Amino acid sequence: MYLAKSISFVTGALFLILISRKLGIEVGLWQLLMSYVSVSLLPRSIINFWVTRYTSRGFYTVKDSIIAMLIASLVGSMIYYFSILTTTSFFVGKWDLVILGNIFLLMTYLSSLFGIMAFSRAPQATGFSLSIFELSKVGLLLYLYLYFTMNIASIMVILITARLLEFSFIVLRYRSIIFSGIKPEQPLWTKWIFMSWVPLLLTLPVYISYVDKLIVSGITNSYEPIAYFSIAFALAGLVSQTTSVVSVLYPKLLQSGGENDIIITFKLTFFFSLPILPLVLVSAEQIIQVFGYEFVAASLVARVLIIAEILVLFDNILNSILLGLEKVDANINFSFRDIFKSMLFKVPLLNNLMIVSYLVLLGVTVSLLWDLDPLYVSLVWAIVYIAYRLALVLSKFTLSRRSGIRFGVPWGSIGRYFLAAGVASIVLFFMPKVTRELRLLEFVILYAPYLATYLGVYVGISVMIEKEARYLLERTISILTGKIKKS
């Protein structure tokens, strides 16, 4: 699974690199379109939530899932068109982009439906299917990058094609576990729709979070701040890409996992994520050039956002713990009263209060700025984002303790990883600074040796001082040598 996730991470980053180099600041307009798509995926969260919980516990959910997802995709399309028509003028005269965005939205609903059923019984399915999606879109984009003119419309066609390939892979590879299970005594989809407020309350913050781009573009009447913030966020977001490890914790806890799973999740997550911290803090100007030289100006924004992304790691783990250990819905006849007393209500309520506070604070802060320079706006945006993430993590720690949920955080292991990254970061100070546009190949030739040395030193030190790192390395070598022997 980790190999599949690594492939997905690399190809996802390469995709953004290629389009940012071709589109330049117009990448902000593409990000804005994708934000409308993301907000319109909100109804999907209802189905994904219930399908995960019921399929993980052995129920056959295919029929109920298809019916519910058809309803959800129709509502999602209505949200998509309504929001674009009423909140922005950037897509006036660009209806081809709007229609392509809707097709991609529907394909995402379809792929997600079968993907979540596979994930519920085989958590590694997410990594493999995501790899198919990422490899497909990057392969197609490279062909477009080399031989044709790239624009937002052609990028959306590539994304649609990649989703179709992802869906085909999921159905062919995991059909045996998708189409199996205990048939429920009564239709599940009606109960899911009736209880839709539970997952909506839970996942609403994820989808509302994309509204920040709509707020900023609306106040500044520009998508340039979105471009700078998004590229800086992509660099800092290298940290939170390791949350693929966290995604496995949720179904583990639903299947009666214990504190040992939590400890291992903390260790693996921070083993992969902590080396990114000094990489961005020390070498932001050099690394961000991979997206294009015009984004070097956003280096400070990336340094600010890296702190927020470390907080995101803690938040994701806390979410999995608080929700995964909740058993109130194990009884199919649970009541409203049971839900109100459980973490299924308390955690999403907290998330919603915090995200609304963040959006209000962001809107007020940007509105009061006397200087709407895109870079300045993106920096203020990053600071507000950190305040939101810090408040969220502290609130969840407090909630877990007050609710009697006890778990250990392996601060010793995290400290050792931090020490390893700190020592290895000496290499980064020798990376040369370039004041001109570098071609992608030039960038790789110039900086790859430094980055490879840095990561090699980090892994080497981690293996020497941390048991979990040694186990992970030994396991990886065992898998690779096993595959070589078989071939």
Phi and psi in degrees as a GROMACS rama.xvg file:
@    title "Ramachandran Plot"
@    xaxis  label "Phi"
@    yaxis  label "Psi"
@TYPE xy
-64.9268  -35.4407  TYR-2
-64.6161  -43.2592  LEU-3
-62.8781  -41.5263  ALA-4
-66.1132  -36.2107  LYS-5
-64.7205  -41.2887  SER-6
-61.5468  -44.4998  ILE-7
-61.4644  -41.0995  SER-8
-63.4946  -47.2141  PHE-9
-64.1265  -46.2239  VAL-10
-68.7937  -35.4128  THR-11
-63.4325  -41.5005  GLY-12
-65.8784  -42.175  ALA-13
-62.4229  -37.7819  LEU-14
-59.9759  -48.6516  PHE-15
-65.3926  -36.7839  LEU-16
-60.8172  -47.5644  ILE-17
-64.6021  -44.0758  LEU-18
-73.8817  -32.9307  ILE-19
-68.743  -33.8752  SER-20
-69.662  -32.4875  ARG-21
-85.5032  -41.3408  LYS-22
-86.5667  -26.5817  LEU-23
65.5909  -137.688  GLY-24
-62.1027  -23.6425  ILE-25
-65.1407  -9.78974  GLU-26
-60.489  -23.766  VAL-27
-63.8146  -36.1846  GLY-28
-68.3397  -39.9382  LEU-29
-63.5319  -42.0906  TRP-30
-61.705  -37.0462  GLN-31
-65.1709  -43.4361  LEU-32
-61.9517  -42.2845  LEU-33
-68.2609  -25.7593  MET-34
-67.5926  -40.188  SER-35
-63.5661  -39.6437  TYR-36
-62.1406  -45.4928  VAL-37
-63.8053  -43.2767  SER-38
-61.044  -35.7867  VAL-39
-77.1018  -5.61302  SER-40
-84.9607  2.53799  LEU-41
-53.1155  -47.5403  LEU-42
-59.7192  -26.0486  PRO-43
-60.5909  -30.7124  ARG-44
-62.29  -29.4827  SER-45
-61.9916  -49.0418  ILE-46
-69.6899  -46.09  ILE-47
-58.3356  -40.0979  ASN-48
-61.7272  -54.0066  PHE-49
-72.173  -37.0012  TRP-50
-62.3631  -41.4422  VAL-51
-60.3227  -46.5851  THR-52
-70.3452  -38.364  ARG-53
-82.319  -38.3505  TYR-54
-68.0669  -38.2563  THR-55
-60.5251  -27.7287  SER-56
-96.0177  12.8197  ARG-57
98.4262  4.02893  GLY-58
-81.0043  149.812  PHE-59
-84.6806  117.807  TYR-60
-122.536  6.95371  THR-61
-59.8684  -53.1006  VAL-62
-60.8187  -48.5103  LYS-63
-63.3643  -37.4118  ASP-64
-65.7868  -42.3238  SER-65
-64.1862  -45.6882  ILE-66
-60.6716  -48.4141  ILE-67
-65.1018  -38.432  ALA-68
-71.1783  -31.1415  MET-69
-61.8201  -43.4413  LEU-70
-64.7063  -43.7527  ILE-71
-63.5873  -41.1104  ALA-72
-67.5052  -34.532  SER-73
-65.3728  -45.3399  LEU-74
-64.1111  -39.5374  VAL-75
-61.6768  -41.5821  GLY-76
-64.2221  -37.9588  SER-77
-64.1669  -42.5353  MET-78
-61.8441  -42.3177  ILE-79
-59.6552  -53.8326  TYR-80
-68.2263  -39.2762  TYR-81
-63.7364  -43.9162  PHE-82
-67.1693  -38.9931  SER-83
-67.8741  -41.6952  ILE-84
-69.1556  -24.9966  LEU-85
-108.747  -10.538  THR-86
-122.369  -6.58519  THR-87
-149.096  155.11  THR-88
-115.653  3.23664  SER-89
-66.8295  -22.1519  PHE-90
-105.975  11.8506  PHE-91
-64.8917  125.313  VAL-92
82.6317  3.17991  GLY-93
-123.438  48.7039  LYS-94
-70.6377  -18.8494  TRP-95
-63.6134  -38.2511  ASP-96
-66.739  -39.4164  LEU-97
-64.5102  -44.2698  VAL-98
-67.2919  -42.8384  ILE-99
-62.5379  -37.2751  LEU-100
-61.5036  -39.0216  GLY-101
-68.8251  -38.4799  ASN-102
-63.3209  -42.9816  ILE-103
-62.627  -38.4007  PHE-104
-58.8693  -47.6809  LEU-105
-66.1341  -38.5196  LEU-106
-65.9197  -33.1647  MET-107
-67.6779  -40.1328  THR-108
-58.8345  -45.8191  TYR-109
-64.841  -49.4842  LEU-110
-64.6523  -39.412  SER-111
-63.4461  -37.9558  SER-112
-56.6258  -51.5379  LEU-113
-78.1928  -29.8261  PHE-114
-64.0603  -39.7762  GLY-115
-72.4381  -30.7656  ILE-116
-68.2612  -39.9179  MET-117
-67.8255  -43.2751  ALA-118
-59.9864  -35.6868  PHE-119
-63.4345  -26.0771  SER-120
-113.152  -19.0245  ARG-121
-139.148  86.7947  ALA-122
-53.8808  -26.656  PRO-123
-68.483  -14.5565  GLN-124
-59.9589  -35.894  ALA-125
-60.6614  -44.508  THR-126
-63.1254  -44.6082  GLY-127
-69.3293  -44.2942  PHE-128
-66.2795  -37.5821  SER-129
-65.2652  -35.4401  LEU-130
-62.4684  -41.5415  SER-131
-60.3839  -45.4727  ILE-132
-61.5758  -47.8527  PHE-133
-68.046  -44.1905  GLU-134
-63.657  -39.5105  LEU-135
-64.0629  -48.1728  SER-136
-68.4116  -35.1761  LYS-137
-71.9373  -39.6598  VAL-138
-60.2599  -46.1466  GLY-139
-66.0082  -38.8052  LEU-140
-67.5007  -38.9131  LEU-141
-60.5993  -41.2021  LEU-142
-61.9092  -43.9951  TYR-143
-65.2848  -41.487  LEU-144
-60.9021  -37.8269  TYR-145
-85.5733  -31.858  LEU-146
-120.396  -13.0653  TYR-147
-135.314  171.467  PHE-148
-80.9557  130.724  THR-149
-98.0227  133.241  MET-150
-143.863  177.937  ASN-151
-63.5448  -37.775  ILE-152
-62.7883  -45.5634  ALA-153
-66.2008  -33.2118  SER-154
-64.8461  -40.8743  ILE-155
-66.6109  -36.2147  MET-156
-62.4439  -41.1021  VAL-157
-62.4348  -43.845  ILE-158
-62.7275  -39.8939  LEU-159
-63.2915  -45.2796  ILE-160
-62.0838  -41.6261  THR-161
-65.236  -37.9326  ALA-162
-63.2782  -39.8734  ARG-163
-62.8733  -41.5541  LEU-164
-66.9358  -38.3091  LEU-165
-62.13  -45.2449  GLU-166
-60.3414  -44.0857  PHE-167
-61.7541  -41.5757  SER-168
-62.7879  -45.6405  PHE-169
-59.6811  -47.1272  ILE-170
-65.5542  -42.8293  VAL-171
-71.9987  -38.5329  LEU-172
-82.0545  -36.1048  ARG-173
-117.502  20.0538  TYR-174
-61.9133  -31.6198  ARG-175
-67.2292  -37.3338  SER-176
-86.8898  -24.6297  ILE-177
-69.2399  -45.1884  ILE-178
-94.6623  47.7071  PHE-179
-142.16  167.903  SER-180
127.789  175.033  GLY-181
-83.4151  123.491  ILE-182
-70.6122  129.021  LYS-183
-69.1624  156.002  PRO-184
-74.4543  -21.9199  GLU-185
-139.336  157.163  GLN-186
-57.4172  134.532  PRO-187
-89.2527  -30.9603  LEU-188
-64.7653  -31.9651  TRP-189
-66.9148  -38.8418  THR-190
-67.079  -38.4765  LYS-191
-62.2246  -44.3872  TRP-192
-66.1888  -42.4974  ILE-193
-62.5968  -37.5875  PHE-194
-98.144  25.0844  MET-195
-63.395  -22.6301  SER-196
-64.9094  -24.3094  TRP-197
-65.9957  -58.3592  VAL-198
-67.3505  -30.3949  PRO-199
-63.0926  -44.0436  LEU-200
-62.3492  -35.8933  LEU-201
-72.375  -44.7702  LEU-202
-101.823  -5.78155  THR-203
-53.2973  -41.236  LEU-204
-58.6937  -34.02  PRO-205
-62.3839  -44.0012  VAL-206
-81.584  -34.7723  TYR-207
-65.1659  -28.7321  ILE-208
-59.0307  -26.9966  SER-209
-72.7594  -12.278  TYR-210
-69.3555  -20.6146  VAL-211
-58.9466  -35.4902  ASP-212
-66.1322  -38.259  LYS-213
-66.5809  -38.2984  LEU-214
-64.5033  -48.9671  ILE-215
-64.784  -44.424  VAL-216
-65.8625  -34.4153  SER-217
-68.9902  -40.6  GLY-218
-73.8482  -41.7442  ILE-219
-88.6471  -12.1319  THR-220
55.4179  40.0349  ASN-221
-154.921  149.705  SER-222
-104.134  6.34754  TYR-223
-65.0067  -43.9714  GLU-224
-58.7261  -32.9169  PRO-225
-65.0292  -40.6629  ILE-226
-61.264  -50.0651  ALA-227
-64.4384  -46.2717  TYR-228
-63.6466  -42.7611  PHE-229
-65.7906  -41.4938  SER-230
-68.069  -42.5251  ILE-231
-63.1695  -39.4662  ALA-232
-65.7621  -36.381  PHE-233
-64.9498  -39.0554  ALA-234
-68.9473  -49.9096  LEU-235
-65.4958  -30.9662  ALA-236
-69.9905  -3.89547  GLY-237
-55.6405  -29.9688  LEU-238
-65.0153  -53.9838  VAL-239
-74.9589  -6.2221  SER-240
-63.2316  -22.016  GLN-241
-75.3103  0.259769  THR-242
-69.5224  -1.06402  THR-243
-59.3929  -30.904  SER-244
-66.0025  -41.1412  VAL-245
-65.0656  -34.0235  VAL-246
-61.7077  -24.6426  SER-247
-77.196  -24.9068  VAL-248
-65.5988  -38.6175  LEU-249
-58.4936  -57.1222  TYR-250
-64.3889  -28.6942  PRO-251
-61.2041  -44.7934  LYS-252
-69.4409  -34.2489  LEU-253
-63.7805  -30.1114  LEU-254
-93.9812  29.4799  GLN-255
71.0192  35.5286  SER-256
-69.5064  165.641  GLY-257
-127.279  -163.194  GLY-258
-64.2335  -29.0021  GLU-259
-61.8276  -38.0505  ASN-260
-62.7475  -38.0138  ASP-261
-65.8479  -45.4549  ILE-262
-61.348  -45.8602  ILE-263
-62.9294  -39.699  ILE-264
-61.691  -45.6975  THR-265
-56.8617  -48.3679  PHE-266
-63.6111  -48.6874  LYS-267
-66.2096  -40.2138  LEU-268
-59.9606  -48.4513  THR-269
-78.2335  -22.2889  PHE-270
-61.3397  -43.2805  PHE-271
-79.6971  -29.2647  PHE-272
-91.8402  -36.9727  SER-273
-61.6455  -31.9582  LEU-274
-63.7235  -18.5027  PRO-275
-72.4797  -28.741  ILE-276
-58.722  -58.5483  LEU-277
-67.532  -27.6643  PRO-278
-58.7473  -44.2291  LEU-279
-77.9289  -41.8732  VAL-280
-63.2824  -38.232  LEU-281
-88.5021  -39.2105  VAL-282
-123.514  31.2112  SER-283
-58.538  -43.9443  ALA-284
-59.7046  -40.3709  GLU-285
-73.6704  -47.1151  GLN-286
-68.6956  -37.7323  ILE-287
-68.6933  -15.4168  ILE-288
-64.4823  -17.9356  GLN-289
-61.3412  -26.0906  VAL-290
-85.2212  -9.11609  PHE-291
127.903  142.345  GLY-292
-63.5765  -27.6165  TYR-293
-66.3375  -14.4443  GLU-294
-95.2032  1.30912  PHE-295
-59.0627  -31.2138  VAL-296
-60.5723  -20.2359  ALA-297
-91.6292  14.5329  ALA-298
-60.898  -42.6474  SER-299
-63.8748  -38.0726  LEU-300
-61.1413  -41.0288  VAL-301
-63.5757  -39.9408  ALA-302
-64.3971  -37.2573  ARG-303
-68.4367  -43.2436  VAL-304
-69.9105  -23.377  LEU-305
-62.4556  -32.9712  ILE-306
-66.4931  -41.7566  ILE-307
-62.5629  -36.542  ALA-308
-71.7147  -29.9774  GLU-309
-63.9199  -40.4644  ILE-310
-65.2706  -32.7846  LEU-311
-61.9875  -37.7525  VAL-312
-58.9331  -48.581  LEU-313
-61.5275  -41.1739  PHE-314
-63.2027  -42.8537  ASP-315
-65.072  -39.8235  ASN-316
-67.1478  -42.7608  ILE-317
-61.6784  -39.4786  LEU-318
-59.4085  -47.9842  ASN-319
-62.4737  -38.0252  SER-320
-67.6008  -52.1115  ILE-321
-63.6272  -38.8248  LEU-322
-86.6237  -37.2191  LEU-323
-67.6438  -31.0317  GLY-324
-83.5501  -7.78457  LEU-325
-77.6884  127.579  GLU-326
-117.197  10.152  LYS-327
-59.9648  -33.2986  VAL-328
-90.3693  7.19337  ASP-329
-63.5372  -27.592  ALA-330
-87.9777  117.457  ASN-331
-62.2183  -17.7311  ILE-332
-102.38  32.5724  ASN-333
-63.5546  153.045  PHE-334
-108.845  170.878  SER-335
-58.7921  -41.7236  PHE-336
-60.8837  -40.1437  ARG-337
-62.2456  -43.1291  ASP-338
-63.7284  -44.7087  ILE-339
-60.6003  -28.5252  PHE-340
-87.3612  -8.36262  LYS-341
-99.7503  172.634  SER-342
-68.4659  -19.4831  MET-343
-64.3983  -18.4221  LEU-344
-104.946  -43.7944  PHE-345
-65.644  -44.8894  LYS-346
-65.6734  -51.4666  VAL-347
-64.1883  -32.7611  PRO-348
-61.3  -43.9555  LEU-349
-63.0262  -45.0669  LEU-350
-58.6842  -43.0497  ASN-351
-67.2675  -42.2  ASN-352
-61.2538  -40.6633  LEU-353
-70.4779  -42.5461  MET-354
-68.9315  -36.3774  ILE-355
-65.3241  -41.5712  VAL-356
-61.4864  -41.3178  SER-357
-61.4656  -47.0874  TYR-358
-65.8511  -39.6787  LEU-359
-64.3963  -46.4494  VAL-360
-62.1793  -41.1496  LEU-361
-62.9539  -47.0404  LEU-362
-61.669  -44.8214  GLY-363
-65.2543  -44.6983  VAL-364
-62.5157  -48.4796  THR-365
-65.4062  -36.5982  VAL-366
-63.2778  -30.8842  SER-367
-87.3413  -6.02949  LEU-368
-68.6077  132.354  LEU-369
-83.2073  -21.579  TRP-370
-115.805  113.823  ASP-371
-98.45  28.3849  LEU-372
-56.4428  131.557  ASP-373
-54.2957  -40.9385  PRO-374
-67.8587  -42.1701  LEU-375
-64.0411  -42.1026  TYR-376
-62.188  -43.1813  VAL-377
-66.295  -32.9401  SER-378
-68.7129  -45.2053  LEU-379
-61.8458  -40.6998  VAL-380
-57.3019  -44.545  TRP-381
-63.8453  -39.2584  ALA-382
-66.0796  -43.14  ILE-383
-62.6008  -36.8593  VAL-384
-65.1822  -40.026  TYR-385
-61.7807  -45.5069  ILE-386
-58.5185  -40.6833  ALA-387
-63.7484  -47.1877  TYR-388
-66.0812  -39.2933  ARG-389
-64.7472  -45.5847  LEU-390
-61.376  -36.7999  ALA-391
-67.8096  -45.6572  LEU-392
-64.8312  -45.5399  VAL-393
-61.9566  -38.0464  LEU-394
-65.8832  -38.5269  SER-395
-74.0452  -35.7597  LYS-396
-60.6068  -43.5403  PHE-397
-63.6018  -42.9048  THR-398
-62.3428  -42.3609  LEU-399
-63.9845  -41.4734  SER-400
-69.2206  -43.2735  ARG-401
-66.1487  -25.8283  ARG-402
-90.4737  2.835  SER-403
78.6687  14.6979  GLY-404
-88.1689  112.833  ILE-405
-111.237  133.525  ARG-406
-153.91  151.196  PHE-407
-92.9611  145.64  GLY-408
-109.889  121.712  VAL-409
-75.6959  70.7457  PRO-410
-60.1626  -31.4534  TRP-411
-61.4601  -46.5252  GLY-412
-65.6004  -43.0607  SER-413
-61.5374  -41.6568  ILE-414
-62.4057  -39.2891  GLY-415
-67.583  -38.6595  ARG-416
-64.019  -40.0123  TYR-417
-63.6827  -41.2457  PHE-418
-62.5146  -44.0277  LEU-419
-61.1855  -43.2701  ALA-420
-66.5694  -38.3076  ALA-421
-64.0584  -44.0708  GLY-422
-65.9312  -43.8832  VAL-423
-64.688  -26.5595  ALA-424
-66.7242  -11.3681  SER-425
-56.412  -34.4925  ILE-426
-60.4613  -35.8147  VAL-427
-67.3519  -25.979  LEU-428
-68.565  -14.3239  PHE-429
-93.8009  -1.45595  PHE-430
-68.6342  127.24  MET-431
-70.7573  148.012  PRO-432
-99.2556  132.881  LYS-433
-117.464  135.515  VAL-434
-108.214  33.5441  THR-435
-145.126  167.532  ARG-436
-68.1999  126.841  GLU-437
-102.833  134.664  LEU-438
-68.8286  157.572  ARG-439
-57.947  -42.2266  LEU-440
-66.1008  -39.7551  LEU-441
-60.7038  -42.4163  GLU-442
-59.9797  -46.4906  PHE-443
-63.3019  -46.0755  VAL-444
-64.0716  -38.3404  ILE-445
-73.3973  -44.3324  LEU-446
-104.494  -20.3639  TYR-447
-56.3342  -43.0534  ALA-448
-59.7139  -39.5838  PRO-449
-66.3232  -44.9267  TYR-450
-66.2387  -40.5831  LEU-451
-64.4269  -40.4685  ALA-452
-65.323  -43.7001  THR-453
-58.8608  -49.477  TYR-454
-67.233  -36.4568  LEU-455
-63.7984  -42.8807  GLY-456
-65.0078  -41.6387  VAL-457
-60.7529  -49.2639  TYR-458
-63.4388  -41.8175  VAL-459
-60.3951  -45.7767  GLY-460
-67.4563  -40.8424  ILE-461
-61.6995  -41.9957  SER-462
-63.7843  -34.3255  VAL-463
-73.7569  -31.1479  MET-464
-112.888  -3.98786  ILE-465
-135.967  124.99  GLU-466
-61.7836  -43.897  LYS-467
-62.7446  -35.7174  GLU-468
-66.5651  -39.0009  ALA-469
-64.1571  -42.9945  ARG-470
-62.1723  -43.6863  TYR-471
-62.8423  -42.3202  LEU-472
-64.8511  -44.5659  LEU-473
-62.0443  -40.7602  GLU-474
-65.2201  -41.9892  ARG-475
-63.5407  -45.2811  THR-476
-62.6835  -39.9706  ILE-477
-62.5074  -43.555  SER-478
-64.5492  -45.0347  ILE-479
-66.1123  -44.4729  LEU-480
-66.9738  -33.1523  THR-481
-63.8515  -42.2588  GLY-482
-67.3721  -37.1277  LYS-483
-65.5904  -41.8804  ILE-484
-63.5825  -39.9716  LYS-485
-64.1075  -37.6688  LYS-486
